[in-house]
Amino acid sequence: MGGFAPKNPGKLYYSIGEVAEMFDVNASLIRYWEKEFPIIHPKKNKKGNRLFTQKDIENFQLIYHLVKERGFTLDGAKKKLKDNREETIEHAQIVAKLKDIKGFLEELKQAL
């Protein structure tokens, strides 16, 4: 899925700060979504720091897409993910590709 690619795709775990930076949100929102969405389940190290996997990042992408880009409520996003996860993934991928195309066209326009 495009849009929020981690800077180091080979990395196994990401800190809450790294995840927050990927989505340009506060770490408190990441913690809140973690509590609200059971599909997010980071590991915790001995200090209690959250360690998010690539799968968690992909789930955050879906949540972000539904809540921030499409304006779903949290309950609506939970229902959509439960009822139509595959459709949601497809829609999020299309939106990400369109954003990439828009960025390319804007760069092309600047170059002219």
Secondary structure, DSSP 4 states (H G I P E B T S, - for coil): --SS--SSTT-S-B-HHHHHHHHT--HHHHHHHHHH-TT---EE-TT--EEB-HHHHHHHHHHHIIIIIS---HHHHHHHHHH-HHHHHHHHHHHHHHHHHHHHHHHHHHH-
